[in-house]
Amino acid sequence: MALRIDAASEHAHRAMPWTGGSFTIAFWMYRLAGATTARFLLGMLDTDDASPESGDPRVTITSVSGSLLAATYFGNAGSTADTSTLTYSTSGWTHVTAVFNGSGSTLTSVEIFINGTGTGSPGSASRDMSINGVMDRLQLGSNTTSHSNCDYAHFAFYSAALSGSQITELQTKLPSAITGATPTVYESLIGSEGGFTLASGAAINSTNDASLPALSGGGGGGATAVTLTGPSSGTVGVASGSFTVGANGAITGTVFY
């Protein structure tokens, strides 16, 4: 089931996983009917405001009329933004990835990807995110009327900039199963796995679950056969020799009863 945010002030929040340097945010979203105006999908914010405000350091992902905007702000110095000119579905699931590059507290560029395809021209500028505050809150949705009006699923935060091939993998694999990267935060069912706190009416909703793409990688791959070697004597209740635990199958071998 997905997290639904479809009314003013609804949001989900958690402690900030970012400790500096490059990072990647990825999630699936399903835009609900009527969400045509500017909407606040995600923010990395100050706890004291918990909504995007001029003068505070913040990272945001917003949507406007079928386009997505990823931006960084600090002080009152404006933003460096990457706007996706690619369209996304307003009646189905879309995968969103935003890759932020930087070092320490300074972020230098951002590129946004829709369903694995990037803009090809990252927005760039040097922003010290420690100016005028501390980003210590990661939030989905908004405390204002600019709520996201969408469902969220499979949220992941990586403490590194993912490569193009890794982002491609995210279209068909669970965030925990892509090659060469382990998410710092991953929640398939946002709000029920202990990381996010749901607030002001945000709730789990299963309406669009059936159309969520099936992702591979759960359970760590297929089972393999294991051979266990028992004693050679014929003691009652003990294997007389080697026996095998089949891959998702029965135990085979000889045991004295």
HELIX and SHEET records of a PDB file:
HELIX    1   1 GLY A  164  GLU A  169  1                                   6    
HELIX    2   2 PRO A  175  ALA A  177  5                                   3    
HELIX    3   3 ASP A  209  SER A  211  5                                   3    
HELIX    4   4 GLY A  218  GLY A  220  5                                   3    
SHEET    1   A 7 THR A 117  GLY A 118  0                                        
SHEET    2   A 7 THR A 106  ILE A 114 -1                                        
SHEET    3   A 7 TRP A  93  SER A 103 -1                                        
SHEET    4   A 7 PHE A  23  ARG A  31 -1                                        
SHEET    5   A 7 CYS A 150  TYR A 158 -1                                        
SHEET    6   A 7 ALA A   2  ILE A   5 -1                                        
SHEET    7   A 7 ALA A 203  ASN A 205 -1                                        
SHEET    1   B 7 SER A  79  SER A  84  0                                        
SHEET    2   B 7 SER A  67  TYR A  73 -1                                        
SHEET    3   B 7 ARG A  58  VAL A  64 -1                                        
SHEET    4   B 7 ARG A  39  LEU A  45 -1                                        
SHEET    5   B 7 ARG A 137  GLY A 141 -1                                        
SHEET    6   B 7 HIS A  11  ALA A  15 -1                                        
SHEET    7   B 7 THR A 197  ALA A 199 -1                                        
SHEET    1   C 6 THR A 117  GLY A 118  0                                        
SHEET    2   C 6 THR A 106  ILE A 114 -1                                        
SHEET    3   C 6 TRP A  93  SER A 103 -1                                        
SHEET    4   C 6 PHE A  23  ARG A  31 -1                                        
SHEET    5   C 6 CYS A 150  TYR A 158 -1                                        
SHEET    6   C 6 VAL A 185  GLU A 187 -1                                        
SHEET    1   D 3 THR A 117  GLY A 118  0                                        
SHEET    2   D 3 THR A 106  ILE A 114 -1                                        
SHEET    3   D 3 GLY A 123  ASP A 128 -1                                        
SHEET    1   E 3 VAL A 226  THR A 229  0                                        
SHEET    2   E 3 SER A 242  VAL A 245 -1                                        
SHEET    3   E 3 ILE A 251  THR A 252 -1                                        
END                                                                             
